[in-house]
Amino acid sequence: MTTKQRAALRSMGAVMEPVLHIGKEGITPTVIKQCWDALEARELIKVQVQRNAPYGQTREACDELCEKVHAEPVQVIGNRFVIYREAREDSRIHLDELG
């Protein structure tokens, strides 16, 4: 992913509300399933890490979740992060068109 593509995705993610919350249990199989389904439907999602989550930094949760759902991190700010993965079918966001 190029810098230009990442910047375009960041601007798209800035206006989004979190669709997934990581709580005190951390990244469970249920969270992974919900994230996978959300990425298939939307391709770009915002995730919020709750204060009681077992992570010292939001980046740790972002990296772990991205690894498990084969997604790309786009942005981490505070206790929220945005991730992207192209949908297997009917992709709506095409990186090659973003830059």
C-alpha positions as CSV (number, residue, x, y, z in Angstrom):
1,M,0.0,0.0,0.0
2,T,1.4,3.3,-1.0
3,T,1.5,6.5,1.0
4,K,-1.1,8.1,-1.3
5,Q,-3.4,5.1,-1.0
6,R,-3.1,5.1,2.8
7,A,-3.8,8.8,3.0
8,A,-7.0,8.3,0.9
9,L,-8.1,5.4,3.2
10,R,-7.3,7.6,6.3
11,S,-9.6,10.3,5.0
12,M,-12.4,7.8,4.4
13,G,-11.9,6.3,7.9
14,A,-11.9,9.7,9.6
15,V,-15.7,10.1,9.3
16,M,-16.5,6.6,10.3
17,E,-17.9,5.4,13.7
18,P,-16.3,2.3,15.3
19,V,-18.1,-0.9,14.2
20,L,-16.1,-3.2,16.5
21,H,-15.1,-2.9,20.1
22,I,-12.3,-4.8,21.8
23,G,-13.0,-5.2,25.5
24,K,-11.4,-6.9,28.6
25,E,-11.3,-10.3,26.9
26,G,-9.1,-9.0,24.2
27,I,-9.2,-10.4,20.7
28,T,-11.4,-13.5,21.0
29,P,-12.6,-15.8,18.2
30,T,-15.9,-14.0,18.3
31,V,-14.1,-10.6,17.7
32,I,-12.1,-12.2,14.9
33,K,-15.4,-13.5,13.2
34,Q,-17.1,-10.1,13.6
35,C,-14.1,-8.3,12.2
36,W,-13.9,-10.7,9.3
37,D,-17.6,-10.3,8.5
38,A,-17.3,-6.5,8.8
39,L,-14.3,-6.3,6.5
40,E,-16.1,-8.5,3.9
41,A,-19.1,-6.1,4.0
42,R,-17.3,-2.8,4.2
43,E,-13.6,-3.3,3.5
44,L,-12.6,-0.4,5.7
45,I,-13.6,-0.4,9.4
46,K,-12.8,1.5,12.5
47,V,-12.2,-0.4,15.8
48,Q,-12.2,0.9,19.3
49,V,-10.1,-0.6,22.1
50,Q,-11.8,-0.2,25.5
51,R,-9.8,1.0,28.5
52,N,-10.0,-2.4,30.3
53,A,-8.6,-4.3,27.3
54,P,-5.4,-6.3,27.9
55,Y,-3.1,-4.2,25.7
56,G,-0.6,-1.6,26.7
57,Q,-0.8,0.2,23.4
58,T,-3.6,0.4,20.8
59,R,-0.9,-0.5,18.2
60,E,-0.5,-4.0,19.8
61,A,-4.3,-4.7,19.4
62,C,-4.2,-3.4,15.8
63,D,-1.2,-5.5,14.8
64,E,-2.7,-8.7,16.4
65,L,-6.1,-8.2,14.8
66,C,-4.6,-7.4,11.4
67,E,-2.5,-10.5,11.5
68,K,-5.5,-12.7,12.3
69,V,-7.9,-11.3,9.7
70,H,-5.2,-10.7,7.0
71,A,-5.9,-6.9,6.9
72,E,-3.7,-3.8,6.5
73,P,-3.4,-1.2,9.3
74,V,-4.3,2.2,8.0
75,Q,-4.2,4.5,11.0
76,V,-3.9,4.3,14.8
77,I,-5.0,7.3,16.9
78,G,-5.6,7.2,20.6
79,N,-7.8,4.1,21.4
80,R,-9.1,3.7,17.9
81,F,-7.6,2.3,14.7
82,V,-8.7,1.8,11.1
83,I,-7.9,-1.3,9.1
84,Y,-8.5,-2.3,5.4
85,R,-8.9,-5.5,3.5
86,E,-10.2,-5.9,0.0
87,A,-13.4,-8.0,-0.1
88,R,-13.2,-11.4,-1.7
89,E,-16.3,-10.6,-3.8
90,D,-17.8,-7.3,-4.9
91,S,-14.9,-5.1,-3.9
92,R,-16.0,-1.4,-3.7
93,I,-12.7,0.2,-2.7
94,H,-10.0,-0.3,-5.3
95,L,-6.5,0.7,-4.2
96,D,-5.2,1.2,-7.7
97,E,-7.8,3.9,-8.3
98,L,-6.8,5.7,-5.1
99,G,-3.2,6.4,-6.2
